[in-house]
Amino acid sequence: MSPFSDPKTIDSYAKMAERNVPGLHDLHRMVGLLLAEKVPADGRVLVLGAGGGLELRALAGMHPGWHFDGVDPSTQMLDQARITASDFADRIRLHEGYIEDAPEGPFDGATCLLTLHFLAQEERARTLKELYRRLKPGAPLVTVHHSFPNDDAGKDKWLARFAAYAAAFEIGGVQPGLNIQAMKERLPVLSPEQDVSALHEAGFSQVELYYAAFTFKGWVAYRN
């Protein structure tokens, strides 16, 4: 079973994201500010990996003129997104599936938060190219995902730091354990250098790091 079809995971997703991602709410504000440098007041934004609805709610609250298309493969997570971002439902359309199921656009901007680290390298390359294709010239893509050295020693060091950070928080009085060995073996994490190369290879330019917090990195890049 995918973790994003497990009812317990879905119910606790928002709390887990807040626990695991340093400065999550500040991160959403940064994403909104970076998009707003290029996205017009009445812009249209593609949100890939929209399940849960946290960034949809944050961005829609920051920018009352923007409209959003959110895409996610999990029916259950999209249901959660409808609840989380219900105050802005008139400006949000949700689509079940992957990048090929997203509208063609062209969009004024796009986000892909906490998603790319689930995709194998070839699938990630294809996804980035499809994101690029759906953007207007000059439009930004803002990403955040796990990205750290992918040799064994580097993985062990950074995943241990991630686990220690997460262990400092509690959900419902319980400290949920992270299966670090499973993350090491199953998540196709790229190094920061590989992530930047993947963005360039998809066609993006002006790739800039704007967020770095333990195992997470965030870049903004632009369609030529």
C-alpha positions as CSV (number, residue, x, y, z in Angstrom):
1,M,0.0,0.0,0.0
2,S,1.2,3.5,-0.9
3,P,1.7,5.6,2.3
4,F,-0.5,8.2,0.6
5,S,-3.5,5.8,0.6
6,D,-3.1,4.8,4.2
7,P,-5.8,6.6,6.3
8,K,-3.5,7.1,9.3
9,T,-0.8,8.8,7.1
10,I,-3.4,11.0,5.4
11,D,-5.0,12.1,8.7
12,S,-1.7,13.1,10.2
13,Y,0.0,14.4,7.0
14,A,-0.2,18.1,7.9
15,K,1.3,17.5,11.4
16,M,4.0,15.2,9.9
17,A,4.9,17.8,7.3
18,E,5.2,20.5,9.9
19,R,7.3,18.2,12.1
20,N,9.7,17.0,9.3
21,V,10.1,20.1,7.1
22,P,12.0,22.9,9.0
23,G,10.1,26.2,8.8
24,L,7.3,24.8,6.7
25,H,5.0,27.9,6.9
26,D,7.9,30.2,6.2
27,L,8.8,28.0,3.3
28,H,5.3,28.5,1.8
29,R,5.7,32.2,2.2
30,M,9.0,32.1,0.4
31,V,7.5,30.1,-2.4
32,G,4.7,32.7,-2.8
33,L,7.1,35.6,-2.9
34,L,9.3,33.9,-5.5
35,L,6.3,33.1,-7.7
36,A,5.0,36.7,-7.3
37,E,8.2,38.1,-8.9
38,K,6.9,36.8,-12.2
39,V,3.3,35.7,-11.8
40,P,0.8,38.5,-12.5
41,A,-2.0,39.4,-10.1
42,D,-4.5,37.3,-12.0
43,G,-2.0,34.5,-12.8
44,R,-2.5,30.8,-13.2
45,V,-0.3,28.4,-11.2
46,L,0.3,24.7,-11.6
47,V,0.9,22.8,-8.3
48,L,2.3,19.3,-8.9
49,G,2.0,17.1,-5.9
50,A,-0.9,19.1,-4.5
51,G,-2.3,16.3,-2.2
52,G,-2.9,17.5,1.3
53,G,-3.5,21.1,0.1
54,L,-1.1,22.9,2.4
55,E,0.6,24.9,-0.3
56,L,-2.6,25.5,-2.1
57,R,-4.1,27.0,1.0
58,A,-1.0,29.1,1.7
59,L,-0.6,30.4,-1.8
60,A,-4.3,31.1,-2.4
61,G,-4.4,33.0,0.9
62,M,-1.4,35.2,-0.1
63,H,-2.6,35.9,-3.6
64,P,-6.3,36.4,-4.0
65,G,-6.2,36.8,-7.7
66,W,-4.4,33.6,-8.6
67,H,-6.0,30.5,-9.9
68,F,-4.6,27.0,-9.4
69,D,-4.5,23.6,-11.0
70,G,-3.4,21.0,-8.5
71,V,-2.3,17.5,-9.6
72,D,-1.7,14.4,-7.4
73,P,-1.9,10.7,-7.9
74,S,-3.6,9.9,-4.6
75,T,-7.4,10.2,-4.5
76,Q,-7.3,10.3,-0.7
77,M,-4.8,13.1,-0.6
78,L,-6.8,15.1,-3.1
79,D,-9.8,14.7,-0.8
80,Q,-7.7,16.0,2.0
81,A,-6.7,19.0,-0.2
82,R,-10.3,19.8,-0.9
83,I,-10.9,20.1,2.9
84,T,-7.7,21.9,3.7
85,A,-8.1,24.5,0.9
86,S,-11.9,24.7,1.0
87,D,-12.0,28.4,1.6
88,F,-10.5,28.9,-1.8
89,A,-12.3,26.2,-3.7
90,D,-13.6,28.7,-6.4
91,R,-10.0,29.3,-7.5
92,I,-8.7,25.7,-7.4
93,R,-9.1,22.8,-9.8
94,L,-7.8,19.4,-8.8
95,H,-6.7,16.6,-11.1
96,E,-5.9,13.0,-10.2
97,G,-2.8,11.7,-11.8
98,Y,0.7,12.6,-12.8
99,I,2.3,15.4,-14.8
100,E,0.9,14.1,-18.1
101,D,-2.6,14.5,-16.5
102,A,-2.1,18.2,-15.9
103,P,-3.7,20.8,-18.1
104,E,-1.5,22.0,-20.9
105,G,-1.5,25.6,-19.7
106,P,0.5,27.6,-20.4
107,F,0.9,28.5,-16.8
108,D,2.4,31.7,-15.3
109,G,4.3,29.6,-12.7
110,A,4.5,26.2,-11.1
111,T,5.5,24.5,-7.9
112,C,6.6,21.0,-7.0
113,L,7.1,20.7,-3.3
114,L,8.1,17.5,-1.4
115,T,7.5,15.4,-4.5
116,L,10.5,15.0,-6.7
117,H,12.4,12.8,-4.2
118,F,9.8,10.1,-4.8
119,L,10.7,9.9,-8.6
120,A,13.4,7.8,-10.1
121,Q,15.9,9.8,-12.1
122,E,14.4,9.0,-15.5
123,E,10.9,9.8,-14.3
124,R,12.1,12.9,-12.7
125,A,13.8,14.1,-15.9
126,R,10.6,13.5,-17.8
127,T,8.5,15.3,-15.2
128,L,10.7,18.3,-15.2
129,K,10.6,18.5,-19.0
130,E,6.8,18.3,-18.9
131,L,6.7,21.1,-16.3
132,Y,8.9,23.2,-18.5
133,R,6.7,22.6,-21.5
134,R,3.6,23.8,-19.6
135,L,5.1,27.1,-18.6
136,K,5.1,30.5,-20.3
137,P,8.5,31.9,-21.4
138,G,10.2,33.4,-18.3
139,A,7.8,31.6,-15.9
140,P,9.2,30.3,-12.6
141,L,9.3,26.7,-11.3
142,V,9.8,26.5,-7.5
143,T,10.8,23.1,-6.0
144,V,11.6,21.7,-2.6
145,H,12.6,18.1,-1.9
146,H,15.2,15.9,-0.2
147,S,18.6,16.5,-1.7
148,F,21.9,15.4,-0.1
149,P,25.1,13.5,-1.0
150,N,24.1,10.1,-2.2
151,D,27.2,8.1,-1.3
152,D,26.6,5.7,1.6
153,A,28.5,7.9,4.1
154,G,26.7,11.0,3.0
155,K,23.3,9.4,3.2
156,D,23.9,8.0,6.6
157,K,25.1,11.3,8.0
158,W,22.3,13.4,6.6
159,L,19.5,11.0,7.3
160,A,20.7,10.6,10.9
161,R,20.5,14.4,11.2
162,F,17.0,14.4,9.7
163,A,15.8,11.7,12.1
164,A,17.2,13.6,15.1
165,Y,15.4,16.8,14.0
166,A,12.1,15.0,13.5
167,A,12.5,13.1,16.9
168,A,12.4,16.4,18.7
169,F,8.7,16.9,17.9
170,E,5.7,15.0,19.1
171,I,2.3,14.2,17.5
172,G,-0.4,13.5,20.0
173,G,2.1,13.0,22.7
174,V,4.0,10.3,20.7
175,Q,7.3,10.6,18.9
176,P,6.8,8.7,15.6
177,G,9.9,6.9,14.5
178,L,11.4,7.3,11.0
179,N,12.5,4.3,9.1
180,I,15.8,5.7,8.0
181,Q,17.0,2.5,6.5
182,A,13.9,2.3,4.3
183,M,14.4,5.9,3.2
184,K,18.0,5.2,2.4
185,E,17.1,2.2,0.3
186,R,13.9,3.3,-1.4
187,L,14.0,7.1,-1.9
188,P,15.8,7.9,-5.2
189,V,17.4,11.0,-3.7
190,L,19.8,13.0,-5.9
191,S,22.7,15.1,-4.8
192,P,22.3,18.9,-5.0
193,E,24.6,18.9,-8.0
194,Q,22.6,16.3,-9.8
195,D,19.4,18.2,-9.0
196,V,20.7,21.4,-10.5
197,S,21.9,19.5,-13.6
198,A,18.4,17.9,-14.0
199,L,16.8,21.4,-14.0
200,H,19.3,22.6,-16.6
201,E,18.8,19.5,-18.8
202,A,15.0,20.0,-18.7
203,G,15.6,23.4,-20.2
204,F,15.4,25.7,-17.2
205,S,17.9,28.5,-16.6
206,Q,18.8,30.9,-13.8
207,V,18.7,28.0,-11.3
208,E,19.0,29.5,-7.8
209,L,19.1,27.9,-4.4
210,Y,16.7,29.7,-2.0
211,Y,16.1,27.1,0.8
212,A,18.4,24.7,2.6
213,A,17.4,22.9,5.8
214,F,19.2,19.6,6.7
215,T,18.2,17.1,4.0
216,F,15.9,19.5,2.1
217,K,16.9,21.9,-0.7
218,G,14.7,24.3,-2.7
219,W,15.5,25.9,-6.0
220,V,13.7,28.4,-8.2
221,A,14.3,28.2,-12.0
222,Y,12.9,29.8,-15.0
223,R,11.7,28.7,-18.5
224,N,13.9,30.2,-21.2
